[in-house]
Amino acid sequence: MSNYQKKQLSSKLSEKFCDFITQHSPSQFSRHLRSLLLDYMIQKQKTGFPVDFNIHLWELSDLFVLLDCATDEWENSPEDGRSAA
C-alpha cells in the first residue's frame, strides 16, 4: 500500500466495486488493460515518458494485483460469479 492512510469503504463504494466485478470479467478486463498499457508504452518510447510515469506504474501494479485476486476468486466461485460464503 502507498503512503495513503487506509480508509474503510462506504457501503455505496463497496456496492459499486461489486457491481463492476460482477458485470465485467476480471480476467478479461485485466487482459485488456494490460494490452492498453503496453500499447501506450510502445508509443511513448518514441516520444518519451512523463516524469511521474514510474509512480503511475506502481499504482497500476497494485490495480493488477487486485484484478488478479478478483480473477482467482471469480474462477473458484459458483457459476453466478459470487463467492460461496
C-alpha positions in Angstrom: 0.0 0.0 0.0 1.2 3.5 -0.7 1.6 6.4 1.8 -2.2 6.9 1.8 -4.0 6.2 5.1 -6.2 3.1 4.9 -9.8 4.0 4.9 -13.0 2.0 5.3 -15.0 1.7 2.2 -18.5 3.0 2.3 -21.3 0.6 1.6 -22.1 2.6 -1.6 -18.5 2.2 -2.9 -18.3 -1.4 -1.9 -21.5 -2.0 -3.8 -20.1 -0.2 -6.9 -17.0 -2.4 -6.8 -19.1 -5.5 -6.5 -21.3 -4.4 -9.4 -18.3 -3.7 -11.5 -16.6 -7.1 -10.8 -19.9 -9.0 -11.4 -20.6 -7.1 -14.7 -17.1 -7.3 -16.1 -14.9 -10.4 -16.1 -11.9 -9.6 -14.0 -9.5 -11.7 -16.2 -10.8 -10.1 -19.4 -10.7 -6.6 -18.0 -7.2 -7.1 -16.7 -6.0 -8.5 -20.0 -7.4 -5.6 -22.0 -6.0 -3.1 -19.5 -2.5 -4.7 -19.7 -2.7 -4.6 -23.5 -3.7 -0.9 -23.5 -0.8 -0.1 -21.1 1.7 -2.0 -23.3 0.4 -0.2 -26.4 0.8 3.1 -24.7 4.3 2.3 -23.5 5.3 1.3 -27.0 4.1 4.6 -28.4 5.6 6.6 -25.6 9.0 5.1 -26.2 9.2 7.2 -29.3 8.3 10.5 -27.7 9.4 10.0 -24.1 7.5 9.2 -20.8 6.2 11.7 -18.4 8.4 12.4 -15.4 6.0 10.8 -12.9 5.3 7.7 -15.1 7.1 5.5 -12.6 4.7 6.5 -9.8 1.8 5.6 -12.0 3.3 2.2 -12.8 3.3 1.3 -9.1 -0.3 2.3 -8.8 -1.2 0.3 -11.9 0.7 -2.7 -10.5 -1.4 -2.5 -7.4 -4.5 -2.5 -9.6 -3.3 -5.5 -11.4 -2.8 -7.3 -8.1 -6.4 -6.5 -7.2 -7.6 -7.8 -10.6 -5.6 -10.9 -10.3 -7.1 -11.6 -6.9 -10.6 -11.0 -8.2 -9.8 -13.3 -11.1 -8.7 -16.1 -8.7 -11.9 -15.7 -6.7 -14.1 -15.4 -9.8 -12.7 -18.7 -11.2 -13.1 -20.5 -7.9 -16.7 -19.4 -7.3 -20.1 -20.7 -8.3 -21.5 -20.1 -11.8 -23.1 -16.8 -10.9 -19.7 -15.3 -10.1 -20.3 -14.6 -6.5 -18.2 -16.1 -3.7 -19.6 -19.2 -1.9 -19.6 -17.5 1.5 
